[in-house]
């Protein structure tokens, strides 16, 4: 009986999460000029991201493009993401978010041009095997732009 009640409450929370609330908006991509060389800018980005708990990987052969991701359950990413879910709801308690940041520095004659964008994938592993199971999505949670702006500040 409790399981049926919990599933019903969870469905109600997921079904009504959009009522009366404006949808969350993702932070826009950033593009700016940095006085550091592309190699230096990428090194600063790697250190900053790793310090914040991101897993960083190189995505080009030259080393001036990286992808960093940080996965957390429940509210573990709340410093960096905002979600379209009521705080304390069953859906919020069962979510897992992965924030992925793409960073690219292109060399110029006086430093580098930097591009940063991000995306958040939200899944609900606590609902696996239940009627509430849903596919991962990129709409329930989005980046606040905090880490992206921190990188921009570190390179200005």
N, C-alpha and C positions, 0 to 999 in steps of 0.2 A: 504494500500500500504506500509506504514512504517513497519508494522508487517511482511509482506512478505519479505521486504528488510532486516530487522533485522534477520529473520530466515535464509535467504540466506547467509548473512555475517557470522553468527554464524556457519553454516554448513561448510563454507569455512575455518573458523579458526580451527574448530575441525578436518576437513579433512586434512589440511596441517600442522598440528602441528608437525608432525614427519619428515617433509622434511628437510634434510640437518642438522638436529640436532642429536647428539648422545643421546640415551635414558638415562634418569636419573638413577643413580645407588643407591640402598639403602645402608645405612650404615650396615656393617656386625654385627652380634651379638657379644657381649662382654662376655668374661669369664675371671675372675681374682680372686686372693686371696686377702682378706681384713683382716687386723689385728683386726678388731672389731668382736665381737660375731655376730652370725646370727641375734639375736634379736636387737642388737644395729645397725647393718647395715641396717636392715629393717626400723627401726625408722628414721634413717638419710634419707633414700630414701623417706619415706612418707613425711617428712617435706619439703625436697627439691622439690618434685613433687607438693605438695600442694601450696608451695610458688610460683611456676611457673604457677599456674592456672590449674593444672590437678585435675581431680576427681579420688580419689584413693579408691580401694576396695580390701579387703583381699580375696585371692583365695585358701587358704588352712586352715585347722583347727588349725594349730600351729601358724600361723601368720608370717611365714617367706617367704611367696610368696604373691605378690601383683600385681594388674593390675591397671594402671593409664591411663586415657584418657583425651584428650583435644580436643574439637570440636570448630572450628571457620569458619566463612564465609569469602569469598574474600581472602585477604592476612593476615588474623588474625593469622595464624600459620607459617608465612614465616620465623620466627626466627628458627623454628625447622624442617620445611619440604621444599623440593625443588620439583617443578612441571615441567612437560614436556608440558607446555603451554606458549605461548608468553605472556609476561607481558602486561597488558592492553587489552588483547583480551576479547571478549564476554564470552568465556568459563571461563577465569580466574575470571572475574567479577561475575560469577554465581556459582562458586564452593563452596563446603563445605568440609573441610578436618577434619578427626578425626584421631589424632595420638594416638596410643595405645602402651604403654610400659609395658612389662612383666618383673618383677624383682623377682629373687629367691635367697635367701641366705641359704646355707647348712652349718651346723656346722662342724667344724674341730677341731682338738686338739689345734691349735694356731690361732683362728679367725674363718673365714668362707670363703667358696668358693661362689662366686657370679656369676650369669648368668643374662644378660640383653639382651632382643631382642625387636624389635618394628615392627610395620606395620602401614601403613596409608591407610585409606579408603577415596576415593574421590567420591563425588556425586555432582549433579548439580540440586538442587531443583528449581532454577529459570526457568528450562526448563520443569518442570512437566506439562503434558497435551499438550505439543507441539510435533512437528515432531522431535525435537532435544532431546527429553527425552531419557536418557540412564541409564542403571543400574549402581549402585555404583561399583567402581573397586579399585584394589590395584596396578594399574600400572601408572596412571597419575601423582601421587605424591608419594614421598618416604621420609623417615626420613633422615635428614642430619647427625644424630648421635650426635647432640649438647647436648641434655638432657642426653643421655646415657653416654657420656664422662664426663659431669658434675657430674653425680652420681659416676662414677668411680673415679674422682678426689676427691670427698668428702669422699670416703672410703679408699683412699690410705694413 
